[in-house]
Amino acid sequence: MNNNKYVVFKISDNLKEKFINYYLKYPARKTPPYAVFQVINYDTIITLYESGKVMFQGLSADIEASIWIEQERIKNKRIISLDKKDKKKDEKKVFYNTDTIGSDEVGTGDYFGPIVVTATFVSKENIAYLKELGVRDSKKITDTKINEIAPKIIKVIPYVTYILDNSSYNKLKDEDRNLNKIKSILHNKVLTNLIKKDNYPYKKIIIDQFVYPKKFYEHIKDCNEQIKNVTFITKAEDQAMSVAAAAVISRYIFLKEIKKMSTEIGMDIPLGAGSEVDKFAKTLVEKIGLENLKKYVKFDYKNTLKLTNYLK
């Protein structure tokens, strides 16, 4: 196995039992010291340590980990710290009452649907309005509520969104189909485009940290325009209204894209990448064929391998 990717984060107690039960069906490896178990899922090794830390190592480590990271974000209202080094002093800084530009993405934890990234500019004058809508607690907002408030936000807040549809995602070269690289490039794209729109009086540019800053800038080094002076913080939605607003808008647009797909295929598409999604994918493939599935899914996700094994 070419272990050229790895992701480490601490899983919550609320999700740990589900995590363990999910991987019990996979082939076990020799358990390393201080580990609860180690299994191999196709081309990725998953190790759960007694401390609660989980390490994903292998070709699809970022994809495998993103499924659980997204569940942590939604179920437990947590923002994952990918490593001890992420716990920086910046976490203590609060940009909540400051003019900021921020960005956030949706869709990396979903088999179906695109990756949507949005950047917004939120001035101090608009913070009270967004608070009134409940934007600060966006992780606790239901999809119904997001569909209600996002159109109101869009009317007031300057924003730029980019949608990486499934066909475009699947056409990427293997070396470019790295989720952290994709997210870095798309965050850079929406941020640079937003800044070009107008002379916004922002004090900070904020990204909810998903990768080390050094790696972020490595990922965008070949882009024609490169964002500079970004502040990377964890729990950014609680600290910058621009990031919270960007998250709501991204989710709203993602849900609209899923609805379009559902209408097109005549079935309601489930969200996420779990067993319910696997069952749905089997039904859909029987209807449209495996090759046509590429229009609707991220084809390199593990769900596809499960699907091809089912079709054999």
ABEGO torsion letter per residue (X at the ends): XBBABBBBBBBBAAAAAAAAAAAAABBBBBBBBGBABBBBBEABBBBBBAAGBBBBBEAAAAAAAAAAAAAAAAAAGBBBBABAAABBAAAABBAAABBBBBBBBBGAABABEBBBBBBBBBBAAAAAAAAAAGAAAAAABBAAAAAAAAAAAAAABBBBBBBBBAAAAAABBAAABBAAAAAAAAAAAAAAAAAAABBBBBABBBBBBABBAAAAAAAAAABABBBBGBBBBBGAAAABAAAAAAAAAAAAAAAAAAAAAAAAAGBBBBBEABAAAAAAAAAAAAAAEAAAAAAABBAABAAAAAAAAAAX
